[in-house]
Amino acid sequence: MQDYSMLLMMVLIFAIMYFFMILPQQKKQKKIREFQNSLQEGTKVITAGGMYGTVKRVNLENNTVEVEVARGVVVSVDRGYVFADAASQQQK
């Protein structure tokens, strides 16, 4: 009988971990992927390096985004390293 209670406890711990840690992280990753796939010119973004800028061009062939970080300064960033919409971050 005690063997079953130990197994039940292990299953319960895994279920709690799944619902409180893994599932929310998967939802967050899905939201980030959807944002990265919907990037358009003029979107204000924040890169993984913490640079704020405006999307000037999205290159789907190379999977890159050209971001203007200052007037006349355009950097090319991998689309996977653009994580947030700067406009929504500034409203918080």
PABA-245208 format. One record per residue: x, y, z of N, C-alpha, C, O in turn. Coordinates in steps of 0.001 Angstrom, whole numbers, plus 524288, in hexadecimal, padded with zeros to 5 digits. Last residue first. Layout:
PABA-245208
XYZXYZXYZXYZ/...
This chain:
PABA-245208
80C9B8C3C37B32880C0D8C13E7B84980DE78C4A17BCAD80DAF8C3097C136/80F3F8C8817AA0C80A288C9C07AC47809938C7B07B1CD806638C9AB7B4CF/8187E8C43E7A6D4818AA8C9877A8E5813898CB1A7AB60813728CEB97AE8A/8156A8BAB47A2B2818B18BABF7A76A818C48C01C7A9F0819138C0827AEB8/8102F8BD4B7999580D1B8BB0F79DF58103C8BB0D7A30C80DF48BB5B7A745/818A38C10F793C2814298C476794CD810F28C25E7995E80F308C56479CAB/81F3A8B89779278820CF8BCE2795EB81C498C06B7974681C218C29579B90/81CB68ABD9792C181ABA8B0917904B81BCC8B510793F9819818B55379830/8275C8A2B979370822F78A5A379597821898AA4E79247824BF8AC6A78F63/82F9B89D1878E9082C2389A9B792548274A89DAB793CC8236289B4C7954D/837C989903785538343B89D657864582FE189B38789AA82CD4897EE787F0/83D58890887828F83F59893A1786ED83C4B898B1787BC83E0B89C3678A82/8397788BFE779B3838AD8893977E9C83A8288C39783638396088AAD787CC/83D4A89214771B1837D7892CB77347836A28901E7787983326891CF77B52/84987897F27737C846A5893287727784121893BF774A68406B895B4778FB/84B688A4C476EAE84AD58A15477338847EA89C747717D8444189CC676E63/8529C8AF4A76A5C84FE88AA89768BA850008A6B276D44854228A58576F6E/850868BCD276CB08535C8B7F176DB9850018B36076BF384B338B39A76C0C/852378C9BF7692784F018C5177686B852678C04D7694F856988BFC476704/851B38D68676B81854BB8D1EE76D258512C8CD2676CF584D9E8CC9077024/84B338DEF27694E84F308DD997657D8527A8D8D5766E6855C38D739763C6/848A98E0DE7762E847C18E3207710584C568E1F076D71850BC8E3A676E5C/8498F8D41177BB084A418D9BA77C168497C8DBDB7769B849A58D8E9772CE/8465E8CA60778CE847028CB5677E6C848038D11577F958475E8D2C978409/83EFA8C3A57704D841728C8C4770D18419E8CA14776A483D8F8CACE7791E/840FD8B6E776C3283EC08BA3077047841CB8BF4A77079846988BF47770C5/83DB38ACE77640E840F48B1987645883E3C8B56476802839C58B6ED7671A/83DC889FA0766A383AB98A46A766F983E9C8A8E9767348425F8A8BE76A32/83E5A892EB7606D8408A897607634583CC789BF7763228392489C2B75FFF/83D9A88A1375A1083B67889F675F5783DB888E4C762C283EE388D797675A/8402A88A7C74FDB84489889DF7538D842BB8898775930845E9888C775CB8/835C788B3374BE88399588787749B283DF18865C74D8C83F49881D374E6D/830D9893517511782F3288DFC7524D83305889EB750338337E885AD75269/8343189E71756428363A89B247521B834F2895777537D837A289314756AE/82E398AA287589682E428A4B275A4082FF98A1737559882D8A8A1A575173/8320D8B6FC75C3D831578B317758238318C8ADA675A82834AB8ACA075E06/831588BD26764FF831968BFB575FE3830768BBE075B8782E2D8BD517578D/82C838BE097717F82D738BA7A76D2382D348BD91768118295D8C03F766FA/8330C8C59F77AC982E858C5367775C82FE88C1B1772C38340B8C25277064/837A98C2ED787F8837F38C4F0782AB832E58C43477FC282EFC8C26B781E9/83FF58C04C7929983AD78C1FC790CA83B6C8C41278B4F83F428C6B478A1B/847758B5B0796EF8472F8BA55793A28418E8BB5F7920883EC18B7D979057/848EA8AC9779C64846D68B10D79F39846928B60979C11845938BA3579E3C/84B698A3C37974784FC38A6B47998184E058AB9479C6B8513B8AE6079EA8/8421E8A0B7793128441A89DAF7977B8489A8A07D79A238498889FAE79EC9/83B3E8ACDF7903683E368A82D78ED5840028A562793CC83F7D8A76A7981F/82EE68B22178F058335C8B1A3792888361D8AC9379114833A58A876790C0/8284C8BAAC785AC829B98B5AD7880B82E2C8B64278BF3830D38BA4478C2B/81E1A8BFEE77E82822288C12D78255823428BC3A7857581FB08B9D8787A0/81BAF8BE777713181ABA8BC657766B81F478BDD7779F7823CF8BD0D7788F/81EA58C1837674381C738C57476ABA81B4E8C3917704481A148C6B9773AE/81B898B5C8760A481E4F8BACE760AF81B8B8BE9C76448816BF8BEEA7645E/8187E8AB047693C817A88AE327649881AE68B3267650881CC38B4887693E/8173F89E3D76E7881A2E8A32176E28819438A5DF768F2819408A36B764CF/81298894C47705880F37898F776E8E8120989E3A76E2880F7E8A24476D92/819D388DF97745F817D288CD876F228147B8914876CFD8139D8918B76844/81B3D8922F77E4181F9C8923E77A9081DC489142774FE81FEA893777714C/8115C89005782B0813178956B7820381768895B677DEC817478991677A7F/811AA88515782D680DA1887BA77FC080F2488D6777EBB80E5188F6677A6F/81A11883AA789D781A7D881D37846C8168088485780E8817C28861277C88/81580887E57930281A3488A50790C781AD1888BB78B0D81BF388C09787BF/80D5A880A47948D80C1A8862C793C0810B78890D7914280FF388C4978DC9/813228779B7965C80F9F877D9791DF80E4287D817909480E0A87EF878C01/8182787A2979FB281B498793D79B01817F28799C79617819B087BAC7921D/80F5487A937A6568128587F407A589815CB87EBA7A08E8162B8827079D85/80C108702A7A60E8088D874447A42D80B968793F7A2FC80A8D87BDA79F14/814AF86B5E7AAB68135986A1A7A55280FC086E357A2F48104F86F9679E61/813FD86FA27B4B781895870D17B1828177C86FA77ABC881926872967A85A/80A8D86B2C7B87080AF7870DE7B79E80F9E872667B43280F3C876107B11B/80DE78602A7B838809A6862227B4FB809D38680F7B44A8094A869E17AFE0/8163985F9E7BFDA8170A85E517BA5D812D7860B57B6DE81424863147B2E3/812028636E7C9CF817068650F7C79C817488643F7C1B181877867ED7BED5/8081D860007CCD480A06864F77CEDC80F1E866DB7CC718107086B737CCF7/806418567A7C7BC8025585AA07C7738044D85FE67C95980253863ED7C79E/80F7C850A87C9F880DC3851927C49780A1D856457C45480AD4859B27C107/80FD7850517D4E981415852E17D1FC8124D8543F7CC79813758587C7CA84/806AF84A767D6868071384FC77D89580B4E852C97D5B680A818574A7D43A/809B4841097D1CB80529843E87CFD980551849987D1A88043184D237CE9B/8123083E107D82A8130E83F2E7D2A280E8A842617D06480F6F8460C7CD68/80CC383C867E19D810EC840777E14D811FD841EA7DB9C8129F846847DA5F/8063A834217DEA6803FC839117E05B807FE83D7F7E002806B0841C97DE45/80D9582C557DCCC80A3582E0E7D885807DC8335F7D9D68078D836C57D672/8119B82B597E7028151082CD97E2B1811E582EF47DE1381359832E37DBB8/808AB827ED7EC5880B1D82CDC7EDC980EB382ED47E96A80EC8833807E846/8071781E367E79E80315822437E7298055D8279F7E8668041D82B737E5C4/8100F819237EB2280F41819E87E58880B4181E437E49580BF9821927E12B/80DD48190E7F5D88129981B9F7F3F98121C81CD27EE22813968210E7EC65/804CD813167F5F58048C8187C7F7CF8095D81B8D7F600808F28202D7F4C3/8086F809867F269804BF80C7D7EF3C804788122E7F0E8803F5815AD7EDA5/80EAF8065D7FAB781106807227F59280D7E80A6B7F21080F5D80DB57EF19/807A9804C1802BF80B0F809518030F80DAD80A6F7FDCF80EC580EF37FC93/8032D7FB55800008000080000800008035D804F18000080203808D57FD84/
